[in-house]
Amino acid sequence: MKTTSTSTIQRRGGCGCGGASGCSCAMPSCGTCDDQGFARPRFFAGQLLTEDDLQALTDYLAGKNRLHNRMLFGDGVVCGLNVACSPCDDGKVMVQPGYALDCCGNDIVVSCAQTVDVKALLRKLQDESFGPYGCAAPCGDPKPKAPAPEVPPPASAVDASSYAAPREKMNVTIPAQAPALPQRDRYCLYLRYCEQRTDLVSPYGASAPCGPGECQPTRVREGYSFELRCRQDEPASDIVSAVVACFGDIAKLDRATADSAVLQKQAKRLAAAVELAEATDTPKFTSRDVDRMMRARATLQSWLGGVSDKDVERVMIGADGIGEAAGMIARYRLSDGSALEEPWAQNLEQEIASTDSVLKQAAPELAKRGSSLDPQPTPLQGAYLDAAGQIAATTDFSAARYGRLWAEGVVYTEKLESAYVTALEGLRRTVLSCAVPDRPTADCRLPKDVASLRLPMPGRGGKLGAAKEIETAVVVLVGALLRMLLDCVCQAITPPCAPCDDSAVLIACLDVEDCRVTGICNTERKLVLTGPAARYWFPPIGWFGELLELLCCTLRDGIADATSFRALASWLGGASKDGGYQLDLGARHAVWAAQSYYGRNAPSDRELYRLPNVLSQFASAAAYRMDVPTDAGKVYAPSAPQEPANAPPPDVQPAPARPHAMAPEMAEAAGGELAVAIDDIKGAQERLRGTSEKFQTKTKQQLDALTKRIAELDREMKTLQKELADVARGRS
């Protein structure tokens, strides 16, 4: 028996994905493997290593890192890179340090603040943008180019093409007529990744000194460069745009969905009507039909009494009511009336006459409202409205071709039948237009189901026409439309791999006026969503961590000392004996967590309670600027905490005077002063609650003085009122 001995090399690091140890996560070898674009170098003892092997290793690591950056994070600004105005030159801007990723996955690191010359970038943009007719205006080019020599015009009228060869030999460019471009004053600043090979070294064994083409670079320096471009709106790439692109022409889809709603609604009625019409030629008029007629009449009366709006759905409701009411009259005319019970048969003619009177009012109103719809109805909706009016004007239902369908409450005419078939053809074209080879789909049978459907031929058949075939086609095509819409939404859920047509990263847009930067917008950039960014934008995430620390690290001391649940609740709601914890349930925990989260930068209690006042004043100023009533944006702050003993006294400002309504002119001054004094007392009382004992004495003195002044004003007011009464009696 032949045996083979194998040796394995035990490597450090334990089990790892793709490792060589006998762990379950080791990648199995396979005979056939599709290439994914990456090849990881493998080394073995005794292998002759070349520069290709080592370069393959660095290319693999760099390629994998770029792939992770591109697919997991995307392109955009990660942090920093704010653009600010230069304090020394209004033609330059300052770019703060930061980090960005381009669409190729390259890292762009700006390690220190950079000064960017906007004027130089504008001149470069002008040179690169179609000569002198680019989107950038010249900004004082320090070295103007010499004008091109002018070629004298021909002496005689000769074809201009004969001068093409001589001008080409003279290297003279004939400028075209400058297009009428709008004056653009907003440009966008981009950051682009670049590489530079440096540190030249002569290859080993070369006898000649370093010379051109002999030395090789040993380092690849990663860097960046700034670009200025004209502002362009980038197309959105999200799930909404993907669904809209899958839908195709939204106007056609809108018409298709509107027609499908009418078809779907009428298909159910057609199916029931065809089934009943095929069962018997002569319908029976029962008490149920009387009830249907009365409900349809009530619907029409409500529709006639409503506002004459331009909504298609409201007008279609009136058409449905006309079709139902006229259909019940047709059913009565076509039946023998033997199935109707005696109580209903007595007043039946009166009910029929009342319904017919309502129909005569509704038919012209339907035509009037249908002609003034905005937006205009689809051809199918218009044919449906015309058919309802035709049924309402019919008197001899026995001679009508589709009278049997009318008797089931269905609106159906020859013109409407043709409109049904036309709408079905348009619906099929809409579905097939989306089932194209370049649009991926998961519903593989959808194109075949739609293409194999045979549409009915209008005008054929007997009393039922093509109603049965229309009902079958509606079920298939409306279902296909819903399948197509669902497939578009489901296919758009999976995000596609983002393309990389332009590797530059937008960091800001600049407003330039006369070659001077007048404004900077940093928010037009695309931001990369990362964990630090999420914690920065949503501070409650950090606050929640502090609350967890309170729960897991501080609460255990209370649990250890508490002898009962009541004692634990008392410890949480109040304070411990040694004063080490001052905890309250509710908002106090949130404030404590926020202060603990911010550390040294945490605002004090006094600042926290002043913040609503700052926001209120800011909102009032903004509202006054926009002529908005300030009461709408008023913010009410909670009661302020106790001020420390060494805190300065708060600024005492007089409250605004309230208008005090008094009829006599003699008492207006006293009333206004009294209102101001009352407001001052209320303000002083509110401020007294938040002040320390050091300033309470002074505030009390002010309060006593104001109280005395109020008493004096009250006596003066009574005197004025008495005098006013005496004057009034004297006049009488």
Stockholm file with secondary structure:
# STOCKHOLM 1.0

chainA/1-732         MKTTSTSTIQRRGGCGCGGASGCSCAMPSCGTCDDQGFARPRFFAGQLLTEDDLQALTDYLAGKNRLHNRMLFGDGVVCGLNVACSPCDDGKVMVQPGYALDCCGNDIVVSCAQTVDVKALLRKLQDESFGPYGCAAPCGDPKPKAPAPEVPPPASAVDASSYAAPREKMNVTIPAQAPALPQRDRYCLYLRYCEQRTDLVSPYGASAPCGPGECQPTRVREGYSFELRCRQDEPASDIVSAVVACFGDIAKLDRATADSAVLQKQAKRLAAAVELAEATDTPKFTSRDVDRMMRARATLQSWLGGVSDKDVERVMIGADGIGEAAGMIARYRLSDGSALEEPWAQNLEQEIASTDSVLKQAAPELAKRGSSLDPQPTPLQGAYLDAAGQIAATTDFSAARYGRLWAEGVVYTEKLESAYVTALEGLRRTVLSCAVPDRPTADCRLPKDVASLRLPMPGRGGKLGAAKEIETAVVVLVGALLRMLLDCVCQAITPPCAPCDDSAVLIACLDVEDCRVTGICNTERKLVLTGPAARYWFPPIGWFGELLELLCCTLRDGIADATSFRALASWLGGASKDGGYQLDLGARHAVWAAQSYYGRNAPSDRELYRLPNVLSQFASAAAYRMDVPTDAGKVYAPSAPQEPANAPPPDVQPAPARPHAMAPEMAEAAGGELAVAIDDIKGAQERLRGTSEKFQTKTKQQLDALTKRIAELDREMKTLQKELADVARGRS
#=GR chainA/1-732 SS CCCCCCCCCCCTTCSCTTCSSSCTTSCCCCSCCCCCSCCCCCCCTTCCCCHHHHHHHHHHHHHHHHHHIIIIICSEEEEECCEEECSSCTTEEEECCEEEECTTCCEEEECSCEEEEHHHHHHHHHHHTTGGGSSSCCCCCSSCCCCCCCCCCCSSCCCGGGGHHHHHHTTCCCCCCCCCCCCCCEEEEEEEEEEEEEEEECCTTCCSCSCTTTSEEEEEEEEEEEEEEECCCCCCCSHHHHHHHHHCCHHHHHHHHHHHHHHHHHHHHHHHHHHHHHHCSSCCCCHHHHHHHHHHHHHHHHHHHSCCCCCHHHHHHHHHHHHHHHHHHHHHHHSCSTTSCHHHHHSHHHHHHHHHHHHHHHHHHHHHHHHTCSSCCCHHHHHHHHHHHHHHTCCCSSSCTTHHHHTTTCCCCHHHHHHHHHHHHHHHHHHHHHCCTTSCCSCTTHHHHHHTCCCCCTTCSSTTTTHHHHHHHHHHHHHHHHHHHHHHHHHHHSCCCCCCSCCCEEEEEEEEETTEEEEEECTTSCBCCCHHHHHHHCTHHHHHHHHHHIIIIIHHHHHHHCSSHHHHHHHHHSBCTTSCCBCCSTHHHHHHHHHHHHGGGCCCHHHHHHHHHHHHHHHHHHHHHTTCCGGGGCCCCCCCCCCCTTCCCCCCCCCCCCCCCCSSGGGHHHHHHHHHHHHHHHHHHHHHHHSCHHHHHHHHHHHHHHHHHHHHHHHHHHHHHHHHHHHHHHHC
#=GC SS_cons         CCCCCCCCCCCTTCSCTTCSSSCTTSCCCCSCCCCCSCCCCCCCTTCCCCHHHHHHHHHHHHHHHHHHIIIIICSEEEEECCEEECSSCTTEEEECCEEEECTTCCEEEECSCEEEEHHHHHHHHHHHTTGGGSSSCCCCCSSCCCCCCCCCCCSSCCCGGGGHHHHHHTTCCCCCCCCCCCCCCEEEEEEEEEEEEEEEECCTTCCSCSCTTTSEEEEEEEEEEEEEEECCCCCCCSHHHHHHHHHCCHHHHHHHHHHHHHHHHHHHHHHHHHHHHHHCSSCCCCHHHHHHHHHHHHHHHHHHHSCCCCCHHHHHHHHHHHHHHHHHHHHHHHSCSTTSCHHHHHSHHHHHHHHHHHHHHHHHHHHHHHHTCSSCCCHHHHHHHHHHHHHHTCCCSSSCTTHHHHTTTCCCCHHHHHHHHHHHHHHHHHHHHHCCTTSCCSCTTHHHHHHTCCCCCTTCSSTTTTHHHHHHHHHHHHHHHHHHHHHHHHHHHSCCCCCCSCCCEEEEEEEEETTEEEEEECTTSCBCCCHHHHHHHCTHHHHHHHHHHIIIIIHHHHHHHCSSHHHHHHHHHSBCTTSCCBCCSTHHHHHHHHHHHHGGGCCCHHHHHHHHHHHHHHHHHHHHHTTCCGGGGCCCCCCCCCCCTTCCCCCCCCCCCCCCCCSSGGGHHHHHHHHHHHHHHHHHHHHHHHSCHHHHHHHHHHHHHHHHHHHHHHHHHHHHHHHHHHHHHHHC
//
